[in-house]
Amino acid sequence: SFFDLIYLLCESRMGSVYSRTLGCSMSVQTVSFVISALLKTDKFYDLVGSLTTIGLVLFNYLSGTKSWQHKVQTGMILAWAIRLGSYLFTRTLLAGDWRLDKVKRKPFMFFIYWSMQGLWIFNNLLPTLSMQNYPLNHAVSIREKVGWGIAGSGLLLEAITDIQKFLFRLNEENH
């Protein structure tokens, strides 16, 4: 089946980690586009994006080296993907997705959106993919700790603003 082909592409040791990750990301987006186009829905666009990110970062983590730096980086990507995906998916279920309203009935344009999502996922994961496949044998540095602190603070601020936006939009007086 097509899902077996996706698995083989992602599991394959042929090509670089980058080509496998890009191929897997684009394959998942293409299959999801076909299903969405047939159902004429955009309900799971963001959910698929988030799940693709989660799956790819975990797959590459499990097949790479695992220092503390790798674990923290992977955990931060997972936290970010879960936060963003759950917020966008919930918003879409409750209010629809104005970004895709006009294109979901135009198959070619809808395909472009899904393809761009696959490229966006791959592009966002490039630094993490590079890190996950590079052995880090040194102790955690102060620079890394500061970077993690900054990233964690940014993630917290994003989560707070998501909640604020959500509550703002629920209030009828704000429409």
Backbone as CSV, one residue per row, in Angstrom:
resi,resn,N_x,N_y,N_z,CA_x,CA_y,CA_z,C_x,C_y,C_z
1,SER,0.834,-1.182,0.000,0.000,0.000,0.000,0.877,1.242,0.000
2,PHE,0.235,2.389,-0.146,0.978,3.643,-0.166,1.626,3.908,1.189
3,PHE,0.970,3.493,2.279,1.533,3.687,3.609,2.796,2.848,3.798
4,ASP,2.831,1.664,3.196,4.040,0.852,3.238,5.174,1.539,2.503
5,LEU,4.849,2.191,1.385,5.855,2.932,0.625,6.423,4.090,1.458
6,ILE,5.556,4.801,2.165,6.020,5.893,3.035,6.946,5.336,4.111
7,TYR,6.542,4.229,4.721,7.381,3.622,5.762,8.739,3.234,5.194
8,LEU,8.753,2.598,4.034,10.021,2.194,3.424,10.897,3.402,3.119
9,LEU,10.284,4.478,2.651,11.042,5.682,2.338,11.660,6.268,3.607
10,CYS,10.892,6.309,4.672,11.380,6.880,5.929,12.401,5.966,6.600
11,GLU,12.216,4.663,6.494,13.082,3.694,7.147,14.346,3.416,6.330
12,SER,14.286,3.690,5.040,15.388,3.372,4.141,16.701,3.983,4.616
13,ARG,17.769,3.270,4.436,19.110,3.788,4.743,19.765,4.348,3.487
14,MET,19.015,4.345,2.383,19.543,4.906,1.143,19.435,6.421,1.217
15,GLY,20.451,7.094,0.748,20.435,8.546,0.756,20.798,9.087,2.126
16,SER,20.874,10.386,2.197,21.245,11.038,3.446,20.040,11.166,4.361
17,VAL,20.294,11.510,5.611,19.213,11.742,6.557,18.327,12.889,6.053
18,TYR,18.923,13.819,5.341,18.165,14.962,4.829,17.213,14.546,3.710
19,SER,17.705,13.745,2.774,16.837,13.327,1.666,15.736,12.404,2.172
20,ARG,16.042,11.530,3.125,15.007,10.649,3.690,13.945,11.462,4.432
21,THR,14.381,12.446,5.207,13.440,13.257,5.975,12.573,14.096,5.049
22,LEU,13.177,14.698,4.040,12.398,15.485,3.077,11.415,14.581,2.337
23,GLY,11.876,13.428,1.880,10.993,12.498,1.168,9.840,12.030,2.036
24,CYS,10.114,11.744,3.281,9.063,11.295,4.199,8.074,12.427,4.461
25,SER,8.586,13.626,4.718,7.712,14.771,4.971,6.789,15.032,3.781
26,MET,7.348,15.024,2.591,6.547,15.298,1.395,5.562,14.169,1.112
27,SER,5.952,12.942,1.397,5.046,11.806,1.190,3.841,11.890,2.114
28,VAL,4.080,12.182,3.376,2.976,12.301,4.335,2.044,13.433,3.914
29,GLN,2.614,14.550,3.480,1.785,15.683,3.074,0.976,15.353,1.817
30,THR,1.572,14.624,0.888,0.869,14.264,-0.342,-0.310,13.335,-0.055
31,VAL,-0.083,12.309,0.767,-1.172,11.399,1.129,-2.271,12.170,1.852
32,SER,-1.885,13.039,2.756,-2.867,13.825,3.512,-3.623,14.782,2.609
33,PHE,-2.939,15.357,1.630,-3.615,16.216,0.662,-4.690,15.432,-0.086
34,VAL,-4.344,14.244,-0.562,-5.310,13.439,-1.325,-6.558,13.182,-0.482
35,ILE,-6.365,12.788,0.751,-7.505,12.520,1.636,-8.309,13.801,1.865
36,SER,-7.617,14.895,2.154,-8.294,16.187,2.386,-9.052,16.653,1.154
37,ALA,-8.430,16.514,-0.014,-9.076,16.965,-1.248,-10.331,16.135,-1.533
38,LEU,-10.234,14.843,-1.316,-11.402,13.990,-1.545,-12.543,14.333,-0.577
39,LEU,-12.184,14.639,0.654,-13.193,14.977,1.667,-13.552,16.467,1.668
40,LYS,-12.799,17.259,0.868,-12.985,18.714,0.820,-12.981,19.320,2.227
41,THR,-11.949,18.969,2.965,-11.820,19.474,4.323,-10.398,19.945,4.584
42,ASP,-10.291,20.873,5.497,-8.985,21.335,5.950,-8.819,21.093,7.443
43,LYS,-9.705,20.314,8.019,-9.766,20.135,9.470,-8.479,19.576,10.063
44,PHE,-7.760,18.746,9.328,-6.587,18.129,9.936,-5.270,18.594,9.324
45,TYR,-5.289,19.716,8.613,-4.083,20.275,8.001,-2.999,20.532,9.047
46,ASP,-3.326,21.284,10.078,-2.341,21.613,11.108,-1.986,20.412,11.973
47,LEU,-2.944,19.551,12.211,-2.670,18.339,12.980,-1.656,17.463,12.254
48,VAL,-1.826,17.305,10.952,-0.878,16.502,10.169,0.501,17.155,10.187
49,GLY,0.544,18.473,10.078,1.829,19.167,10.131,2.542,18.907,11.444
50,SER,1.803,18.996,12.517,2.383,18.773,13.842,2.816,17.320,14.016
51,LEU,1.959,16.396,13.629,2.297,14.975,13.768,3.477,14.582,12.880
52,THR,3.572,15.201,11.710,4.716,14.935,10.832,6.001,15.416,11.497
53,THR,5.967,16.613,12.056,7.134,17.145,12.760,7.529,16.225,13.911
54,ILE,6.562,15.829,14.710,6.820,14.950,15.851,7.410,13.617,15.382
55,GLY,6.788,13.025,14.377,7.268,11.740,13.870,8.682,11.818,13.319
56,LEU,8.968,12.862,12.554,10.295,12.981,11.944,11.379,13.255,12.979
57,VAL,11.081,14.113,13.943,12.111,14.420,14.948,12.368,13.193,15.825
58,LEU,11.323,12.436,16.155,11.514,11.219,16.945,12.249,10.142,16.150
59,PHE,11.853,9.966,14.900,12.497,8.962,14.055,13.992,9.243,13.932
60,ASN,14.337,10.502,13.678,15.744,10.845,13.526,16.487,10.789,14.854
61,TYR,15.832,11.135,15.940,16.459,11.025,17.259,16.781,9.567,17.572
62,LEU,15.826,8.699,17.338,16.019,7.284,17.674,17.087,6.618,16.820
63,SER,17.339,7.156,15.632,18.347,6.548,14.763,19.678,7.296,14.806
64,GLY,19.781,8.320,15.656,21.020,9.093,15.769,21.703,8.868,17.103
65,THR,22.629,9.770,17.427,23.322,9.696,18.712,22.472,10.379,19.778
66,LYS,22.737,10.051,21.049,21.850,10.533,22.115,22.624,11.100,23.304
67,SER,23.114,12.301,23.185,23.717,12.985,24.319,22.634,13.821,25.006
68,TRP,23.008,14.489,26.102,22.046,15.371,26.765,21.567,16.458,25.820
69,GLN,22.469,16.975,25.003,22.093,18.015,24.050,21.053,17.506,23.063
70,HIS,21.224,16.278,22.598,20.259,15.686,21.660,18.893,15.509,22.325
71,LYS,18.908,15.055,23.570,17.658,14.831,24.293,16.904,16.140,24.523
72,VAL,17.614,17.164,24.951,16.957,18.448,25.217,16.438,19.062,23.919
73,GLN,17.244,19.053,22.875,16.821,19.618,21.584,15.583,18.895,21.066
74,THR,15.587,17.588,21.120,14.435,16.809,20.659,13.208,17.119,21.516
75,GLY,13.395,17.180,22.823,12.285,17.510,23.716,11.695,18.882,23.440
76,MET,12.551,19.850,23.138,12.048,21.205,22.857,11.258,21.239,21.549
77,ILE,11.729,20.524,20.548,10.986,20.456,19.285,9.640,19.776,19.515
78,LEU,9.629,18.701,20.299,8.374,17.999,20.593,7.405,18.917,21.332
79,ALA,7.891,19.625,22.335,7.023,20.542,23.090,6.455,21.618,22.174
80,TRP,7.284,22.174,21.305,6.836,23.221,20.381,5.787,22.671,19.412
81,ALA,6.043,21.498,18.840,5.112,20.919,17.865,3.779,20.566,18.516
82,ILE,3.830,20.039,19.730,2.588,19.702,20.439,1.804,20.972,20.756
83,ARG,2.505,22.000,21.244,1.844,23.256,21.580,1.195,23.886,20.355
84,LEU,1.953,24.059,19.298,1.434,24.712,18.094,0.338,23.873,17.444
85,GLY,0.571,22.585,17.319,-0.413,21.719,16.671,-1.719,21.643,17.429
86,SER,-1.639,21.534,18.741,-2.879,21.446,19.519,-3.649,22.764,19.475
87,TYR,-2.941,23.886,19.528,-3.622,25.183,19.440,-4.307,25.349,18.077
88,LEU,-3.565,25.116,17.002,-4.133,25.316,15.665,-5.243,24.318,15.360
89,PHE,-5.088,23.076,15.786,-6.114,22.076,15.537,-7.399,22.419,16.294
90,THR,-7.262,22.814,17.547,-8.432,23.209,18.340,-9.114,24.415,17.716
91,ARG,-8.326,25.396,17.301,-8.891,26.592,16.662,-9.649,26.214,15.395
92,THR,-9.093,25.329,14.602,-9.743,24.907,13.362,-11.051,24.175,13.652
93,LEU,-11.039,23.304,14.644,-12.264,22.579,14.980,-13.368,23.516,15.461
94,LEU,-13.002,24.531,16.226,-13.995,25.433,16.801,-14.444,26.541,15.850
95,ALA,-13.511,27.066,15.059,-13.830,28.250,14.258,-13.525,28.103,12.767
96,GLY,-13.010,26.977,12.354,-12.611,26.838,10.960,-11.239,27.459,10.738
97,ASP,-10.753,27.361,9.522,-9.432,27.889,9.195,-9.557,28.820,7.998
98,TRP,-9.608,30.102,8.268,-9.784,31.100,7.214,-8.646,31.060,6.198
99,ARG,-7.461,30.556,6.591,-6.327,30.507,5.665,-6.594,29.582,4.487
100,LEU,-7.416,28.562,4.714,-7.623,27.542,3.687,-9.022,27.560,3.095
101,ASP,-9.879,28.471,3.535,-11.265,28.503,3.064,-11.370,28.585,1.545
102,LYS,-10.570,29.435,0.930,-10.679,29.637,-0.520,-9.947,28.585,-1.333
103,VAL,-8.948,27.940,-0.751,-8.139,27.013,-1.548,-8.547,25.548,-1.428
104,LYS,-9.283,25.188,-0.394,-9.586,23.763,-0.212,-10.479,23.207,-1.318
105,ARG,-11.120,24.056,-2.073,-11.958,23.600,-3.197,-11.252,23.763,-4.551
106,LYS,-9.994,24.184,-4.499,-9.156,24.310,-5.697,-7.989,23.339,-5.540
107,PRO,-8.127,22.138,-6.087,-7.147,21.080,-5.809,-5.688,21.471,-6.031
108,PHE,-5.387,22.170,-7.112,-3.982,22.498,-7.362,-3.440,23.433,-6.279
109,MET,-4.193,24.458,-5.944,-3.756,25.389,-4.900,-3.688,24.697,-3.532
110,PHE,-4.646,23.827,-3.273,-4.656,23.088,-2.018,-3.399,22.210,-1.925
111,PHE,-3.025,21.592,-3.047,-1.811,20.779,-3.091,-0.573,21.636,-2.808
112,ILE,-0.551,22.851,-3.347,0.574,23.756,-3.102,0.699,24.030,-1.596
113,TYR,-0.412,24.285,-0.929,-0.383,24.536,0.516,0.183,23.334,1.273
114,TRP,-0.290,22.143,0.929,0.204,20.933,1.589,1.694,20.735,1.299
115,SER,2.112,20.975,0.065,3.524,20.825,-0.297,4.393,21.829,0.450
116,MET,3.914,23.061,0.547,4.673,24.079,1.275,4.789,23.705,2.749
117,GLN,3.749,23.091,3.295,3.830,22.648,4.688,4.923,21.597,4.850
118,GLY,5.012,20.659,3.901,6.062,19.640,3.962,7.447,20.247,3.894
119,LEU,7.628,21.241,3.025,8.919,21.928,2.930,9.208,22.747,4.184
120,TRP,8.176,23.384,4.737,8.326,24.187,5.951,8.780,23.297,7.120
121,ILE,8.177,22.133,7.242,8.557,21.192,8.299,10.020,20.804,8.147
122,PHE,10.395,20.417,6.943,11.780,20.010,6.678,12.738,21.159,6.984
123,ASN,12.422,22.352,6.512,13.284,23.511,6.729,13.445,23.805,8.222
124,ASN,12.358,23.732,8.968,12.434,23.986,10.407,13.239,22.922,11.148
125,LEU,13.256,21.714,10.633,13.980,20.632,11.297,15.449,20.538,10.898
126,LEU,15.881,21.284,9.907,17.269,21.156,9.439,18.311,21.296,10.551
127,PRO,18.245,22.333,11.389,19.256,22.417,12.457,19.203,21.220,13.411
128,THR,18.004,20.771,13.734,17.861,19.631,14.638,18.362,18.353,13.975
129,LEU,18.053,18.170,12.695,18.545,16.991,11.983,20.066,16.971,11.971
130,SER,20.660,18.126,11.727,22.124,18.207,11.720,22.687,17.840,13.083
131,MET,22.062,18.370,14.124,22.541,18.096,15.475,22.339,16.634,15.855
132,GLN,21.178,16.076,15.537,20.880,14.700,15.926,21.827,13.692,15.278
133,ASN,22.420,14.062,14.185,23.291,13.137,13.467,24.759,13.514,13.592
134,TYR,25.059,14.290,14.611,26.431,14.701,14.891,26.739,14.331,16.339
135,PRO,27.773,13.549,16.561,28.071,13.148,17.939,28.549,14.327,18.777
136,LEU,27.936,14.510,19.926,28.334,15.553,20.872,28.833,14.859,22.135
137,ASN,30.133,14.926,22.356,30.732,14.213,23.474,31.177,15.132,24.602
138,HIS,30.915,16.413,24.468,31.366,17.352,25.497,30.280,17.555,26.561
139,ALA,30.699,18.071,27.685,29.740,18.385,28.749,28.843,19.533,28.286
140,VAL,27.670,19.612,28.854,26.738,20.687,28.516,27.385,22.013,28.912
141,SER,27.431,22.945,27.964,28.091,24.233,28.213,27.100,25.271,28.730
142,ILE,27.641,26.340,29.277,26.791,27.431,29.743,26.038,28.045,28.566
143,ARG,26.674,28.123,27.414,26.023,28.663,26.213,24.812,27.831,25.834
144,GLU,24.932,26.513,25.933,23.801,25.648,25.634,22.680,25.840,26.648
145,LYS,23.032,25.966,27.918,22.030,26.183,28.960,21.302,27.513,28.750
146,VAL,22.046,28.553,28.401,21.426,29.864,28.133,20.500,29.754,26.920
147,GLY,20.954,29.074,25.884,20.124,28.876,24.685,18.844,28.129,25.006
148,TRP,18.942,27.099,25.821,17.753,26.342,26.216,16.812,27.205,27.041
149,GLY,17.388,28.048,27.892,16.568,28.965,28.687,15.814,29.952,27.821
150,ILE,16.500,30.488,26.832,15.855,31.428,25.910,14.751,30.719,25.126
151,ALA,15.061,29.544,24.617,14.061,28.784,23.850,12.874,28.412,24.724
152,GLY,13.135,27.982,25.947,12.053,27.638,26.868,11.186,28.835,27.195
153,SER,11.815,29.992,27.383,11.059,31.226,27.646,10.189,31.584,26.449
154,GLY,10.746,31.442,25.257,9.969,31.714,24.045,8.783,30.777,23.917
155,LEU,8.989,29.526,24.219,7.900,28.542,24.172,6.809,28.894,25.175
156,LEU,7.209,29.296,26.364,6.242,29.701,27.389,5.453,30.931,26.936
157,LEU,6.143,31.922,26.371,5.452,33.118,25.875,4.478,32.782,24.752
158,GLU,4.876,31.887,23.854,3.972,31.469,22.778,2.721,30.794,23.344
159,ALA,2.905,29.951,24.337,1.763,29.258,24.947,0.823,30.263,25.618
160,ILE,1.391,31.244,26.303,0.568,32.276,26.961,-0.209,33.081,25.925
161,THR,0.448,33.482,24.848,-0.257,34.266,23.824,-1.317,33.437,23.113
162,ASP,-1.074,32.145,22.939,-2.103,31.279,22.348,-3.354,31.280,23.216
163,ILE,-3.173,31.165,24.514,-4.309,31.169,25.438,-5.022,32.521,25.390
164,GLN,-4.243,33.598,25.391,-4.845,34.935,25.337,-5.646,35.140,24.051
165,LYS,-5.079,34.733,22.909,-5.796,34.863,21.631,-7.070,34.041,21.640
166,PHE,-6.971,32.837,22.156,-8.128,31.941,22.213,-9.247,32.558,23.050
167,LEU,-8.912,33.046,24.234,-9.916,33.652,25.119,-10.480,34.942,24.517
168,PHE,-9.642,35.721,23.857,-10.085,36.949,23.209,-11.126,36.649,22.130
169,ARG,-10.850,35.633,21.330,-11.763,35.276,20.235,-13.058,34.639,20.721
170,LEU,-13.030,34.047,21.906,-14.260,33.474,22.450,-15.242,34.551,22.899
171,ASN,-14.759,35.723,23.230,-15.591,36.821,23.705,-16.293,37.473,22.509
172,GLU,-17.609,37.404,22.469,-18.396,37.956,21.364,-18.203,39.463,21.193
173,GLU,-17.900,40.178,22.268,-17.690,41.620,22.192,-16.485,41.993,21.347
174,ASN,-15.606,41.060,21.085,-14.389,41.324,20.317,-14.530,41.079,18.825
175,HIS,-15.734,40.788,18.360,-15.936,40.506,16.939,-16.479,41.712,16.211
